[in-house]
Amino acid sequence: MLPAPLYAGRARALLERSAMVYSRAWLVFVSGVVEPLLYLLAFQVGFGKLVEEVTGPGGQTMSYVAFVAPALLAASAMNGAVFDSTFNVFFKFRYNKTYDAILATPLGPLDIALGEISWAVLRGGLYALAFLGVMTGFGLVTSPWALLLLPVALLVSFAFSAVGMVCATFLKSPAQFDFVQLAVMPMFLLSTTFYPLSVYPEPLQYAVQCLPLYHGVELTRGLAVGVLDVSMIGHAAYLFVLAAAGSYFTAKRLARLLLR
């Protein structure tokens, strides 16, 4: 049998498959909202009472809960995308041999990459949409620009799912998922999620600004309060480049591993 072409334009078939699989596991999506929701509740009724106001985008004063909430939305999109593009892809690739079976059809490695990344983006977007609803319920959405929070969350999911799927192709055993958590957890804590960038020492500020989640947090925080500036173009460009590079290298890795 001749090897499948790299791209057949049928990535949608992977989306349909994932939708059918998860139609009986919809509680997984509910669980993805719980962690950031608990964080938000903790800051709303707990720690947020001790830190009443902080300096937000544009130097304006805002409540600490309103400062943290957009960052948690970006983190929620990241978590959904990373989980789906690493854990699920790893087991499909290493144990279930799902992709070997798919390549027996007209689909190619690029179809697999785009299909799986698209599903991870959708999952991250659903997490962010649910969290946006919670923010609205708490009265934390005060600007019409907040309507762009969902597209930004999809961009964050796209960047992390593309990179996450590349990483999944290098993992050899489930024990190595500790490395994924070793990257995600510090990023979640350090990417100005809970503190302004100015509180970090200057050398650490440069390191924080290299983290992908930092750029997502800056976008969501600015849109949530309606403070827009030209730096947002740079934040969005960073995530677009990361997503494109991740998609390209994912397809290359799958082609190398599955068509050899």
C-alpha positions in Angstrom: 0.0 0.0 0.0 1.3 3.4 -0.9 1.8 5.9 2.0 -1.0 8.4 2.5 -0.5 11.9 1.2 0.4 14.5 3.7 -2.9 16.3 3.4 -6.2 15.3 2.0 -8.4 18.2 3.2 -10.5 16.0 5.5 -9.4 17.2 8.9 -13.1 17.6 9.7 -13.5 13.9 10.0 -11.3 13.9 13.1 -13.5 16.6 14.6 -16.6 14.4 13.9 -14.9 11.4 15.5 -13.9 13.3 18.6 -17.4 14.8 19.0 -18.9 11.2 18.8 -16.4 9.9 21.4 -17.1 12.8 23.9 -20.8 12.8 23.4 -20.9 10.1 26.1 -18.2 11.8 28.3 -19.6 15.3 28.5 -18.8 15.4 32.3 -15.1 15.8 31.3 -16.0 19.3 29.9 -17.8 20.2 33.1 -14.8 19.2 35.2 -12.5 21.5 33.2 -14.4 24.6 34.5 -14.3 23.6 38.2 -10.7 24.4 39.0 -10.6 28.0 37.7 -14.1 28.5 39.1 -12.9 27.5 42.6 -10.0 29.9 42.2 -12.4 32.7 41.3 -14.7 31.9 44.2 -11.8 31.9 46.6 -10.7 35.4 45.5 -14.3 36.6 45.5 -15.2 35.7 49.0 -11.7 35.1 50.5 -8.4 36.6 49.6 -10.1 39.3 47.5 -11.5 40.8 50.7 -7.9 41.4 51.9 -6.6 42.9 48.7 -9.4 45.2 47.6 -7.8 47.1 44.7 -4.8 46.7 42.4 -3.4 48.6 39.5 -4.6 47.1 36.2 -4.1 47.8 32.5 -3.6 51.5 31.6 -2.8 52.3 35.2 -6.4 52.2 36.3 -7.5 51.0 39.7 -9.6 47.8 39.7 -10.7 45.2 42.2 -8.4 42.3 42.7 -11.1 39.8 41.6 -11.6 41.7 38.3 -7.8 41.7 37.9 -7.5 37.9 38.3 -10.6 36.7 36.5 -9.5 37.4 32.9 -6.2 35.7 33.6 -8.1 32.6 34.9 -10.1 32.6 31.7 -6.9 32.4 29.6 -5.6 29.7 32.0 -8.8 27.8 31.6 -8.4 27.8 27.8 -4.8 26.7 28.2 -5.6 23.8 30.5 -8.3 22.5 28.2 -6.1 22.6 25.1 -3.0 21.2 26.8 -4.9 18.3 28.4 -6.5 17.2 25.1 -3.4 17.7 22.9 -1.1 15.8 25.2 -2.8 13.1 27.3 -5.4 12.1 24.7 -3.0 12.3 21.7 -0.4 10.3 23.6 -2.6 7.3 24.2 -4.1 7.4 20.7 -0.6 7.5 19.3 1.4 5.1 21.6 -1.2 2.5 22.7 -4.4 2.6 20.8 -2.7 3.0 17.4 -5.6 5.2 16.3 -3.5 7.2 13.9 -2.1 4.1 12.2 -5.7 3.1 11.4 -6.6 6.6 10.2 -3.7 6.6 7.8 -5.2 3.5 6.1 -8.0 5.9 5.0 -7.4 8.9 2.6 -6.4 11.1 5.5 -2.8 12.2 5.9 -0.6 13.4 8.8 -1.5 17.0 8.3 -5.2 16.1 8.5 -4.6 14.3 11.8 -2.6 17.3 13.1 -5.2 19.9 12.1 -8.1 17.7 13.2 -6.7 17.0 16.7 -5.6 20.6 17.2 -9.0 21.9 16.1 -10.7 19.6 18.7 -8.3 20.8 21.4 -9.0 24.4 20.4 -12.7 23.7 20.6 -12.4 22.2 24.0 -10.3 25.1 25.4 -12.9 27.5 23.9 -15.7 25.7 25.6 -13.9 26.0 28.9 -13.4 29.7 28.3 -17.0 30.2 27.3 -18.2 28.6 30.5 -15.8 30.7 32.5 -16.9 33.9 30.7 -20.5 33.1 31.7 -19.3 32.8 35.3 -17.5 36.2 35.1 -20.7 37.7 33.7 -22.7 36.3 36.6 -20.2 37.8 39.1 -20.5 41.2 37.4 -16.9 41.2 36.2 -17.6 42.0 32.6 -17.9 45.7 32.3 -16.7 46.5 28.8 -18.2 45.7 25.4 -14.6 44.8 24.3 -15.1 41.7 26.5 -16.9 40.1 23.6 -13.5 39.5 22.1 -12.4 37.4 25.1 -13.7 34.3 23.4 -11.7 34.7 20.1 -8.6 35.4 22.2 -9.3 32.3 24.3 -9.5 30.3 21.0 -6.2 31.8 19.9 -4.6 30.8 23.3 -6.0 27.3 22.9 -4.7 27.1 19.3 -1.1 28.0 20.4 -1.0 25.6 23.4 -2.7 22.7 21.6 -0.3 23.0 18.6 2.8 23.0 20.9 1.2 20.4 23.2 0.7 18.0 20.3 4.3 18.3 19.3 5.4 17.5 22.8 3.1 14.5 22.9 4.9 12.9 20.0 8.2 12.9 22.0 6.7 11.3 25.2 7.6 7.6 25.6 5.6 6.7 28.8 2.8 8.1 30.9 5.3 8.9 33.7 6.7 11.6 31.4 3.5 13.7 31.8 5.2 15.0 34.9 7.3 17.1 32.5 4.1 18.6 31.0 2.9 19.6 34.5 6.3 20.9 35.3 5.9 23.3 32.4 2.3 24.2 32.8 2.0 24.8 36.6 4.9 27.4 36.9 3.6 29.1 33.8 0.1 29.4 35.4 1.5 30.8 38.6 4.1 33.2 37.0 2.4 34.6 34.0 1.0 37.7 35.9 -2.1 35.6 36.7 -2.2 36.7 40.3 0.3 39.6 40.4 1.2 42.6 38.1 4.4 42.2 36.2 5.9 45.1 38.1 6.2 43.1 41.4 8.8 40.8 39.8 12.5 41.6 39.9 13.6 43.1 36.5 15.5 40.0 35.3 12.5 37.8 36.0 10.2 40.2 34.2 12.0 39.5 30.9 11.6 35.7 31.5 7.9 36.1 32.3 7.3 38.0 29.1 8.7 35.0 27.1 5.9 32.7 28.5 3.0 32.1 26.1 0.4 32.4 28.8 1.6 35.9 29.7 0.6 37.1 26.3 -2.8 35.5 26.5 -3.3 37.0 30.0 -2.3 40.5 28.8 -4.8 40.3 25.9 -7.7 39.0 28.1 -7.1 41.5 30.9 -7.0 44.5 28.6 -10.1 43.5 26.7 -12.0 42.7 30.0 -11.6 46.3 31.1 -11.6 48.0 27.7 -8.0 49.2 27.8 -6.5 48.7 24.3 -3.0 49.6 23.2 -0.6 48.7 20.4 1.2 46.1 22.5 -1.9 43.8 22.0 -0.8 43.4 18.3 2.5 42.0 19.6 0.8 39.6 22.1 -1.5 38.3 19.3 1.3 37.9 16.8 3.3 35.9 19.4 0.5 33.5 19.8 -0.2 33.2 16.1 3.5 32.4 15.4 3.5 29.8 18.1 0.3 28.2 16.8 1.7 28.1 13.2 5.0 26.7 14.2 3.4 24.1 16.4 1.0 23.0 13.7 3.9 22.7 11.2 6.2 20.7 13.4 3.3 18.4 14.6 2.6 17.5 11.0 6.3 16.9 10.3 6.6 14.7 13.4 3.6 12.6 12.6 4.7 12.1 9.0 8.1 11.0 10.2 6.8 8.6 12.9 3.8 7.2 11.1 5.0 7.0 7.5 8.4 5.6 8.1 
